[in-house]
């Protein structure tokens, strides 16, 4: 198990709402099954989506939601505004203000 999970207390609850690859899925599965950490809540996984038969789905101490952590009214409104700003800039031949 990676040292970062080993450093967690047995009462710890791991929450990942950033990127799936931040957490070693295999190591997390092992840690949850062995009681090395109490629970996990995942908005993202690696791979995403997990295969339907992945062992994390069967664990009572693991909550997996379908990547909806950003699904708030304010966040979705801002995402739409950014998309519109990119569209208008692109139509005018300008540099896109929001690009990855």
PATI-808253 format. One line per 2 residues: their letters; for each residue x, y, z of C-alpha. Coordinates in nm, 3 decimals. Example, Ala and Ser with C-alpha at 12.3 -4.5 7.8 and 13.67 -1.06 7.14 Angstrom:
<atoms>
as) 1.230 -0.450 0.780 ~ 1.367 -0.106 0.714
</atoms>
This chain:
<atoms>
xx) 0.000 0.000 0.000 ~ 0.138 0.348 -0.081
xx) 0.279 0.538 0.214 ~ 0.010 0.807 0.190
xx) -0.264 0.555 0.271 ~ -0.048 0.392 0.540
xx) -0.024 0.730 0.714 ~ -0.401 0.754 0.750
xx) -0.569 0.653 1.075 ~ -0.803 0.351 1.072
xx) -1.087 0.599 1.141 ~ -1.000 0.810 0.834
xx) -1.242 0.869 0.549 ~ -1.076 0.939 0.215
xx) -1.262 1.182 -0.012 ~ -1.149 1.230 -0.373
xx) -1.321 1.498 -0.581 ~ -1.013 1.603 -0.778
xx) -0.874 1.350 -1.029 ~ -0.908 0.974 -1.026
xx) -0.536 0.910 -1.068 ~ -0.463 1.093 -0.741
xx) -0.564 0.772 -0.561 ~ -0.422 0.427 -0.635
xx) -0.749 0.238 -0.689 ~ -0.599 -0.102 -0.616
xx) -0.436 0.018 -0.295 ~ -0.758 0.191 -0.187
xx) -0.959 -0.125 -0.248 ~ -0.714 -0.321 -0.034
xx) -0.714 -0.059 0.243 ~ -1.094 -0.056 0.261
xx) -1.125 -0.435 0.254 ~ -0.864 -0.476 0.528
xx) -1.006 -0.199 0.748 ~ -0.687 0.006 0.721
xx) -0.906 0.312 0.663 ~ -1.271 0.349 0.758
xx) -1.430 0.457 0.431 ~ -1.397 0.636 0.100
xx) -1.618 0.875 -0.098 ~ -1.522 0.909 -0.464
xx) -1.649 1.161 -0.717 ~ -1.378 1.044 -0.957
xx) -1.207 0.710 -1.018 ~ -0.921 0.564 -1.217
xx) -1.021 0.433 -1.458 ~ -1.337 0.630 -1.508
xx) -1.584 0.481 -1.515 ~ -1.487 0.177 -1.317
xx) -1.583 -0.157 -1.473 ~ -1.926 -0.267 -1.347
xx) -1.775 -0.564 -1.163 ~ -1.507 -0.363 -0.979
xx) -1.475 -0.469 -0.613 ~ -1.519 -0.111 -0.484
xx) -1.888 -0.125 -0.581 ~ -1.946 -0.416 -0.344
xx) -1.787 -0.250 -0.041 ~ -2.031 -0.102 0.214
xx) -1.768 0.152 0.320 ~ -1.721 0.304 -0.026
xx) -1.948 0.563 -0.186 ~ -1.899 0.627 -0.558
xx) -2.093 0.902 -0.730 ~ -2.093 0.964 -1.107
xx) -1.854 1.261 -1.125 ~ -2.114 1.517 -1.021
xx) -1.913 1.711 -0.764 ~ -1.936 2.024 -0.975
xx) -2.311 1.998 -1.028 ~ -2.410 2.311 -0.840
xx) -2.615 2.589 -0.992 ~ -2.333 2.842 -0.956
xx) -2.065 2.616 -1.102 ~ -2.274 2.508 -1.399
xx) -2.375 2.870 -1.469 ~ -2.010 2.978 -1.468
xx) -1.917 2.687 -1.696 ~ -2.184 2.800 -1.944
xx) -2.060 3.158 -1.927 ~ -1.703 3.047 -1.996
xx) -1.816 2.839 -2.293 ~ -2.005 3.139 -2.435
xx) -1.702 3.365 -2.387 ~ -1.486 3.110 -2.571
xx) -1.739 3.085 -2.853 ~ -1.762 3.461 -2.901
xx) -1.383 3.502 -2.892 ~ -1.341 3.218 -3.142
xx) -1.597 3.367 -3.380 ~ -1.408 3.696 -3.367
xx) -1.076 3.523 -3.434 ~ -0.942 3.611 -3.089
xx) -0.749 3.396 -2.846 ~ -0.983 3.184 -2.635
xx) -0.991 3.315 -2.277 ~ -1.044 2.963 -2.135
xx) -0.853 2.675 -2.286 ~ -0.673 2.370 -2.150
</atoms>
